[in-house]
Amino acid sequence: MVSHQPDHRTPRTRSTPTAPGTPVVYDDPDFFDAYTAFRAGSAGRLSNDALEHPAIRSLIPSPVGRDVLDIGCGTGDLSRWCARSGARSVLAVDPSARMIDRARELTGEDEAHSIRWLHQPVETVELDPGSLDLAVSSLALHYIADYPGLLRRVHRWLRPGGVLVYSTEHPVHTATASQEEGWCLDGTGDPRHWKLDDYGVEGPRDQRWLGTTVPKHHRRISTLLNALTGTGFLIEQVLEPRPDPTAPVDLRMTEYTRRPIFLLVRARR
């Protein structure tokens, strides 16, 4: 458990100019609509709601009384869960205005009192050293160009014993050029095997997803984990979640068993 001193205050941000860069793809209205439909459909419910959400929550220590940072909060699912679970404060950060607006719309009064929504890239956020107990991130770090730099900042923001928990797209998934064309199909159109190429070639990827080119960053598993230990984190657990084998058979869930789509890590300062 992380101890709290009486004079600890909730995380305080200092304004920093937002760095210019590529427009946030989630602010494109057509892509945002496609993403919203994906999350509401069966594919999104299976991959996110039934697979990633339970996995990341299983790694997060009790948020009760803790000051939490949600990196790339999106529409706020994890932020609201932390608030409902008793977090003292949640700073929810995302570079997409549409995501932040939607997160606010989905947040109930019982959750809103402890959540602060911040429309800003996490790379430009400045927090006081030792102001956090817990940093979480759900499927956002594959959009971050400077992963080691972000780890150094999070390590500085966490109190001694603080925890970082994140999920990211699995490197087997980010290595390929397209999420829509990763499967090699047989003559009947069924997936035969997953095409893995350029795994060792790290760097930016322009992946096709939901009919749009989405910029991401591919890193090997060893790169992701070694950067954590190199920053001073102690890796406590690594997960590559698989579907529940007792659940009803579903073609897409069978695909998720054949190749991993998420990598999750818990590390302690």
C-alpha positions as CSV (number, residue, x, y, z in Angstrom):
1,M,0.0,0.0,0.0
2,V,1.1,3.5,-0.7
3,S,1.0,5.7,2.4
4,H,-0.6,9.2,2.3
5,Q,0.8,12.1,4.3
6,P,-1.7,14.6,5.6
7,D,-0.3,17.4,3.4
8,H,-0.6,15.6,0.1
9,R,-2.6,17.5,-2.4
10,T,-4.3,16.2,-5.6
11,P,-2.2,16.5,-8.8
12,R,-1.8,20.1,-9.9
13,T,-1.1,20.8,-13.6
14,R,1.0,23.6,-14.9
15,S,0.2,25.0,-18.3
16,T,2.6,24.1,-21.1
17,P,2.2,25.1,-24.7
18,T,0.7,22.3,-26.8
19,A,3.3,21.1,-29.3
20,P,2.3,21.3,-32.9
21,G,2.0,18.1,-34.7
22,T,-0.3,15.8,-36.7
23,P,-4.0,16.4,-36.2
24,V,-5.6,13.9,-33.8
25,V,-7.2,11.3,-35.9
26,Y,-10.0,10.8,-33.4
27,D,-11.1,14.4,-34.0
28,D,-11.9,13.6,-37.6
29,P,-15.8,13.4,-37.5
30,D,-16.0,10.4,-39.9
31,F,-13.4,8.4,-38.1
32,F,-14.9,9.2,-34.7
33,D,-18.3,8.1,-35.9
34,A,-16.8,4.8,-37.2
35,Y,-14.9,4.3,-33.9
36,T,-18.1,4.9,-31.9
37,A,-20.0,2.4,-34.0
38,F,-17.1,-0.1,-33.7
39,R,-17.1,0.2,-29.9
40,A,-20.9,-0.2,-29.7
41,G,-20.9,-3.2,-32.1
42,S,-20.0,-6.8,-31.4
43,A,-16.3,-6.5,-32.3
44,G,-15.8,-3.7,-29.9
45,R,-17.7,-5.4,-27.1
46,L,-15.7,-8.6,-27.5
47,S,-12.2,-7.1,-27.8
48,N,-12.6,-4.2,-25.4
49,D,-15.4,-4.9,-23.0
50,A,-14.9,-8.7,-22.7
51,L,-11.1,-8.9,-23.0
52,E,-9.1,-5.7,-22.4
53,H,-11.3,-4.1,-19.7
54,P,-11.3,-7.1,-17.3
55,A,-7.6,-7.7,-17.8
56,I,-6.5,-4.1,-17.1
57,R,-8.8,-3.8,-14.0
58,S,-7.3,-7.1,-12.7
59,L,-3.9,-5.4,-12.6
60,I,-4.9,-2.1,-11.0
61,P,-4.4,-1.9,-7.2
62,S,-7.4,-0.6,-5.2
63,P,-7.9,3.0,-6.2
64,V,-9.4,3.9,-2.9
65,G,-8.0,7.1,-1.6
66,R,-5.4,7.4,-4.4
67,D,-4.5,10.2,-6.8
68,V,-4.8,8.7,-10.3
69,L,-3.6,9.8,-13.8
70,D,-5.4,8.3,-16.8
71,I,-3.1,8.7,-19.9
72,G,-5.1,8.8,-23.1
73,C,-8.4,8.5,-21.3
74,G,-10.5,8.4,-24.5
75,T,-14.2,8.4,-23.6
76,G,-13.4,7.9,-19.9
77,D,-14.3,4.3,-19.2
78,L,-11.2,3.7,-17.0
79,S,-11.4,7.1,-15.3
80,R,-15.0,6.6,-14.3
81,W,-14.2,3.1,-13.0
82,C,-11.4,4.5,-10.8
83,A,-13.8,7.2,-9.6
84,R,-16.5,4.7,-8.7
85,S,-13.9,2.5,-7.0
86,G,-13.0,5.3,-4.6
87,A,-10.1,7.2,-6.1
88,R,-9.5,10.5,-4.3
89,S,-8.8,12.3,-7.6
90,V,-8.6,11.3,-11.2
91,L,-6.8,13.5,-13.8
92,A,-8.0,12.2,-17.2
93,V,-5.9,13.4,-20.1
94,D,-6.5,13.0,-23.9
95,P,-5.4,15.0,-27.0
96,S,-8.8,14.5,-28.7
97,A,-11.5,17.2,-28.1
98,R,-14.2,14.8,-29.3
99,M,-13.1,12.1,-26.9
100,I,-13.0,14.5,-23.9
101,D,-16.4,15.9,-24.8
102,R,-17.9,12.4,-25.1
103,A,-16.3,11.4,-21.8
104,R,-17.9,14.3,-20.0
105,E,-21.3,13.4,-21.5
106,L,-21.0,9.8,-20.2
107,T,-20.0,10.8,-16.7
108,G,-22.6,10.8,-14.0
109,E,-22.8,13.2,-11.1
110,D,-21.5,10.5,-8.6
111,E,-18.3,10.2,-10.7
112,A,-17.8,13.8,-11.8
113,H,-16.8,15.1,-8.4
114,S,-13.4,13.4,-8.4
115,I,-12.5,13.5,-12.2
116,R,-10.8,16.4,-13.9
117,W,-10.9,16.2,-17.7
118,L,-7.9,17.7,-19.5
119,H,-7.9,18.2,-23.3
120,Q,-4.1,18.1,-23.8
121,P,-1.4,15.7,-25.1
122,V,0.2,14.0,-22.1
123,E,3.6,14.9,-23.5
124,T,2.9,18.5,-22.7
125,V,1.4,18.0,-19.2
126,E,3.5,19.1,-16.2
127,L,2.7,17.7,-12.8
128,D,4.5,18.1,-9.5
129,P,6.9,15.4,-8.6
130,G,5.5,12.8,-6.3
131,S,1.9,13.9,-6.8
132,L,0.4,10.6,-8.0
133,D,-0.2,7.1,-6.5
134,L,-1.3,5.4,-9.7
135,A,-1.0,6.0,-13.4
136,V,-3.2,4.0,-15.8
137,S,-3.5,3.9,-19.6
138,S,-5.8,1.9,-21.7
139,L,-4.8,1.3,-25.3
140,A,-3.1,4.6,-25.8
141,L,0.7,4.1,-25.6
142,H,1.0,2.9,-29.2
143,Y,0.1,6.4,-30.2
144,I,3.0,7.9,-28.2
145,A,6.2,8.7,-30.1
146,D,8.5,9.1,-27.1
147,Y,7.7,6.1,-24.9
148,P,10.9,6.3,-22.8
149,G,10.4,10.0,-22.3
150,L,6.8,9.4,-21.0
151,L,8.0,6.7,-18.7
152,R,10.6,9.1,-17.2
153,R,7.8,11.7,-16.6
154,V,5.4,9.1,-15.0
155,H,8.2,7.8,-12.8
156,R,8.9,11.3,-11.6
157,W,5.2,12.0,-10.9
158,L,4.6,8.9,-8.9
159,R,5.2,8.7,-5.2
160,P,7.5,6.0,-3.9
161,G,5.7,2.7,-4.3
162,G,3.4,4.2,-6.9
163,V,2.1,1.9,-9.7
164,L,1.9,2.2,-13.5
165,V,-0.6,-0.1,-15.2
166,Y,-1.1,0.1,-19.0
167,S,-2.5,-1.9,-21.9
168,T,-1.3,-1.4,-25.5
169,E,-1.8,-3.1,-28.8
170,H,0.3,-6.2,-28.9
171,P,3.5,-5.8,-31.0
172,V,2.4,-8.7,-33.1
173,H,-0.5,-6.5,-34.0
174,T,1.3,-3.2,-34.5
175,A,4.1,-4.7,-36.7
176,T,1.8,-5.2,-39.7
177,A,0.8,-2.4,-42.0
178,S,-3.0,-2.9,-41.6
179,Q,-5.3,-4.2,-39.0
180,E,-7.8,-4.9,-41.7
181,E,-5.5,-7.1,-43.8
182,G,-3.5,-8.9,-41.1
183,W,-5.2,-12.3,-41.7
184,C,-4.3,-14.4,-44.7
185,L,-7.6,-16.0,-45.7
186,D,-8.3,-19.4,-47.2
187,G,-10.4,-20.1,-50.3
188,T,-13.6,-19.8,-48.2
189,G,-12.7,-16.4,-46.7
190,D,-11.9,-17.8,-43.3
191,P,-8.7,-16.7,-41.5
192,R,-5.9,-19.2,-42.1
193,H,-3.0,-17.5,-40.3
194,W,-1.9,-14.0,-39.1
195,K,0.7,-12.3,-41.3
196,L,3.6,-11.1,-39.2
197,D,6.3,-9.1,-40.9
198,D,8.7,-6.3,-40.0
199,Y,8.4,-7.1,-36.3
200,G,12.0,-6.1,-35.7
201,V,11.7,-2.8,-37.6
202,E,10.6,-0.4,-34.9
203,G,9.2,3.0,-35.5
204,P,6.1,4.8,-36.9
205,R,3.3,2.8,-38.6
206,D,0.5,4.2,-40.7
207,Q,-2.1,1.4,-40.2
208,R,-5.4,1.1,-41.9
209,W,-8.2,0.8,-39.4
210,L,-11.9,1.5,-39.8
211,G,-11.3,2.8,-43.3
212,T,-8.8,5.4,-42.1
213,T,-5.0,5.7,-41.9
214,V,-4.1,5.8,-38.2
215,P,-0.6,6.8,-37.2
216,K,0.9,4.5,-34.5
217,H,4.3,3.4,-33.2
218,H,5.6,-0.2,-33.2
219,R,7.9,-1.4,-30.6
220,R,9.1,-4.9,-29.8
221,I,8.1,-6.5,-26.5
222,S,11.7,-6.4,-25.3
223,T,11.8,-2.6,-26.0
224,L,8.6,-2.0,-24.0
225,L,9.8,-3.9,-21.0
226,N,13.5,-2.9,-21.0
227,A,12.5,0.8,-21.1
228,L,10.5,0.3,-17.9
229,T,13.4,-1.3,-16.0
230,G,15.8,1.2,-17.5
231,T,13.7,4.0,-16.0
232,G,13.7,2.5,-12.6
233,F,10.4,0.6,-12.6
234,L,10.0,-2.9,-11.1
235,I,7.9,-5.0,-13.5
236,E,5.4,-6.9,-11.4
237,Q,3.2,-8.6,-14.0
238,V,2.8,-9.0,-17.7
239,L,-0.5,-10.2,-19.4
240,E,-1.4,-11.3,-22.9
241,P,-5.1,-11.8,-22.2
242,R,-7.0,-14.6,-24.0
243,P,-10.7,-15.2,-24.2
244,D,-12.3,-17.3,-21.5
245,P,-12.2,-20.9,-22.7
246,T,-15.5,-21.6,-21.0
247,A,-17.3,-18.8,-22.9
248,P,-19.5,-19.6,-25.9
249,V,-17.5,-20.2,-29.1
250,D,-17.3,-17.0,-31.2
251,L,-15.3,-16.7,-34.4
252,R,-13.7,-13.4,-33.4
253,M,-12.8,-14.6,-30.0
254,T,-11.3,-17.7,-31.6
255,E,-9.1,-15.4,-33.6
256,Y,-8.0,-13.6,-30.4
257,T,-6.8,-17.0,-29.0
258,R,-4.8,-17.6,-32.2
259,R,-2.9,-14.4,-32.0
260,P,-2.6,-11.8,-29.1
261,I,-4.0,-8.4,-29.6
262,F,-3.2,-6.8,-26.3
263,L,-0.2,-6.6,-24.0
264,L,-0.6,-5.4,-20.4
265,V,2.0,-4.4,-17.8
266,R,2.0,-3.5,-14.1
267,A,5.1,-1.9,-12.8
268,R,6.0,-0.2,-9.5
269,R,8.2,2.8,-8.8
